[in-house]
């Protein structure tokens, strides 16, 4: 039998997932600058902070379609998302400008003599303009905008609500074929494959939402969940035949390790969704976006002190939490409230966290 639709309290596990991802990013980046050889080791094995960002993307795959369907219009969705995305983002840009004014340099090819890069970053258009990110963590926001655009297009065409087990299975199969065939057609060696995991985790997030909303049966959810690592193995196997120097056993182990850890962590939290989430996890989850965007500034300030990990990581965490809490209280939360006010309609609109039980199961 399909699982009943999730209510707002049963979605606290999403904040716990965000908290875990933000904490892992913070700790991993701290270790990269304070432990000799750690960065080289992580690049050769598994970059933990990349896995944390994949968990963020998985949560987006769960939340974004739900927000679109609950909001009722693409305009409502984009206005609310803009007022959630940009204010804290601009705070992080302001911190970069402050650091630049004091120190005179940033770890990117942007400075006071490069206003074009700053203007492009101001509108989060640096990728389209061919400009560098002011902070390296901005790379994930470009993918986030692509998720917004893809889901919005499906919603506008009336197709998003129809996405169910059969559709997700078909997309998985098509994606596997496209990824496997591209290097064979172009004759160029494939990339290591890490970026391909972004699409898979977003799709898995959508599948998890459909399951909890009662649109996908438990049996279909189990089979489709197993299909995600199977896609990774199948694509790697095809690439192995033609490009064994790239599709190595170590490459496969890294991809499966990342995907398995992210999916496993999310499934574990989802299984605990009926239990009360720890207050500290919810607190961190509500501030995960400011944590993600402000910690590079704190890390850059602390790096010259050359402290060992046991000193740098706790100070990095404490300073980031203070800064992110201020950003959440005085920037993020007011921005979100303003976005809601601007999109308020006369008729009652269901909150973005709730999902009505559909009349029939999607395709």
QUIURTA-V734446 format. One record per backbone hydrogen bond with DSSP energy under -0.5 kcal/mol. CO is the residue of the C=O (numbers start at 1). NH is the residue of the N-H. E is the energy in kcal/mol with one decimal. If there is no record, write none. Layout:
((CO/NH/E) (CO/NH/E))
This chain:
((6/355/-0.9) (8/11/-1.4) (9/12/-1.3) (11/14/-1.6) (11/15/-0.6) (12/15/-0.6) (12/16/-1.7) (13/17/-2.0) (14/18/-2.3) (15/19/-2.5) (16/20/-2.2) (17/21/-2.3) (18/22/-2.8) (19/23/-2.4) (20/24/-2.2) (21/25/-2.2) (22/26/-2.2) (23/27/-2.6) (24/28/-2.6) (25/29/-2.4) (26/30/-1.8) (27/31/-2.5) (28/32/-1.9) (29/33/-1.0) (30/33/-0.5) (30/34/-0.9) (31/35/-2.1) (34/36/-0.6) (34/309/-0.5) (35/38/-2.0) (35/39/-0.5) (37/41/-2.2) (38/42/-2.8) (39/43/-2.5) (40/44/-1.5) (41/45/-1.0) (46/48/-0.9) (47/50/-0.7) (47/51/-1.6) (48/52/-1.9) (49/53/-2.0) (50/54/-2.1) (51/55/-1.6) (52/56/-1.8) (53/57/-2.3) (54/58/-2.3) (55/59/-2.2) (56/60/-2.1) (57/61/-2.4) (58/62/-1.3) (59/63/-2.7) (60/64/-2.7) (62/66/-0.7) (63/67/-2.8) (64/68/-2.3) (65/69/-2.4) (66/70/-2.3) (67/71/-2.5) (68/72/-1.8) (73/77/-1.8) (74/78/-2.8) (75/79/-2.5) (76/80/-2.2) (77/81/-2.6) (78/82/-2.5) (79/83/-2.0) (80/84/-0.8) (81/84/-0.5) (81/85/-3.1) (82/86/-2.3) (85/89/-1.1) (86/90/-3.0) (87/91/-1.5) (88/92/-2.1) (89/93/-1.8) (90/94/-2.4) (91/95/-2.2) (92/96/-1.7) (93/97/-2.2) (94/98/-2.4) (95/99/-2.5) (96/100/-2.5) (97/101/-2.2) (98/102/-1.9) (99/103/-3.3) (99/104/-0.7) (100/104/-1.5) (106/108/-1.0) (108/110/-1.6) (111/114/-1.8) (114/117/-0.7) (114/118/-1.2) (115/119/-2.7) (116/120/-2.4) (117/121/-2.4) (118/122/-2.0) (119/123/-1.2) (120/125/-3.1) (121/124/-1.3) (125/129/-1.9) (126/130/-0.6) (126/131/-2.9) (127/130/-0.8) (135/138/-1.7) (136/139/-1.5) (137/140/-1.1) (138/141/-1.1) (138/142/-1.0) (139/142/-0.6) (139/143/-1.0) (140/144/-1.9) (141/145/-2.1) (142/146/-1.6) (143/147/-2.1) (144/148/-2.2) (145/149/-2.6) (146/150/-2.7) (147/151/-2.4) (148/152/-2.4) (149/153/-2.3) (150/154/-2.0) (151/155/-2.4) (152/156/-2.8) (153/157/-1.6) (154/159/-2.6) (154/160/-1.3) (155/158/-1.5) (159/162/-0.8) (159/163/-0.5) (160/163/-1.4) (162/363/-1.1) (164/168/-2.6) (165/169/-2.5) (166/170/-2.3) (167/171/-2.5) (168/172/-2.4) (169/173/-2.2) (170/174/-2.6) (171/175/-2.8) (172/176/-2.3) (173/177/-2.2) (174/178/-2.4) (175/179/-2.6) (176/180/-2.3) (177/181/-2.3) (178/182/-2.0) (179/183/-0.6) (180/184/-0.6) (181/185/-2.5) (182/186/-2.6) (183/187/-2.0) (193/197/-0.8) (194/197/-1.1) (195/198/-1.3) (195/199/-0.6) (196/200/-1.4) (197/201/-2.7) (198/202/-2.0) (199/203/-2.3) (200/204/-2.3) (201/205/-2.2) (202/206/-1.9) (203/207/-2.2) (204/208/-2.7) (205/209/-2.1) (206/210/-2.5) (207/211/-2.2) (208/212/-2.5) (209/213/-2.2) (210/215/-2.8) (210/216/-1.1) (211/3/-0.6) (211/214/-1.4) (217/221/-2.5) (218/222/-2.2) (219/223/-2.3) (220/224/-2.6) (221/225/-2.3) (222/226/-1.8) (223/227/-1.1) (224/228/-0.9) (225/228/-0.8) (225/229/-0.7) (226/230/-1.1) (227/231/-2.1) (228/232/-1.5) (229/233/-2.2) (230/234/-2.6) (231/235/-2.6) (232/236/-2.3) (233/237/-2.5) (234/238/-2.0) (235/239/-2.2) (236/240/-2.4) (237/241/-1.2) (238/242/-0.9) (239/243/-3.7) (243/246/-1.5) (243/247/-2.6) (246/248/-2.1) (248/252/-2.0) (249/253/-2.5) (250/254/-2.2) (251/255/-2.2) (252/256/-2.8) (253/257/-2.3) (254/258/-2.5) (255/259/-2.7) (256/260/-2.9) (257/261/-2.3) (258/262/-2.3) (259/263/-2.7) (260/264/-2.5) (261/265/-2.3) (262/266/-2.1) (263/267/-2.8) (264/268/-2.3) (265/269/-2.1) (266/270/-2.6) (267/271/-2.2) (268/272/-0.8) (269/272/-0.5) (270/273/-1.5) (272/275/-2.0) (278/282/-1.9) (279/283/-2.3) (280/284/-2.3) (281/285/-2.7) (282/286/-2.3) (283/287/-0.8) (284/287/-0.6) (285/288/-1.1) (287/291/-2.4) (288/292/-2.4) (289/293/-1.9) (290/294/-2.3) (291/295/-1.7) (294/297/-0.7) (294/298/-1.4) (295/299/-2.7) (296/300/-2.2) (297/301/-1.9) (298/302/-2.0) (299/303/-2.1) (300/304/-0.6) (302/305/-1.6) (303/306/-2.0) (308/311/-1.4) (308/312/-2.9) (309/313/-1.9) (311/315/-1.6) (312/316/-3.1) (313/317/-2.6) (314/318/-2.7) (315/319/-2.7) (316/320/-2.2) (317/321/-2.5) (318/322/-2.0) (319/323/-2.3) (320/324/-3.1) (321/325/-2.1) (322/326/-1.9) (323/327/-2.2) (324/328/-2.5) (325/329/-2.7) (326/330/-2.6) (327/331/-1.5) (327/332/-2.9) (328/333/-2.8) (331/335/-2.0) (332/336/-2.5) (333/337/-2.2) (334/338/-2.3) (335/339/-2.2) (336/340/-2.1) (337/341/-2.2) (338/342/-2.3) (339/343/-1.0) (341/344/-1.0) (351/354/-1.7) (363/166/-0.7) (363/167/-0.6))
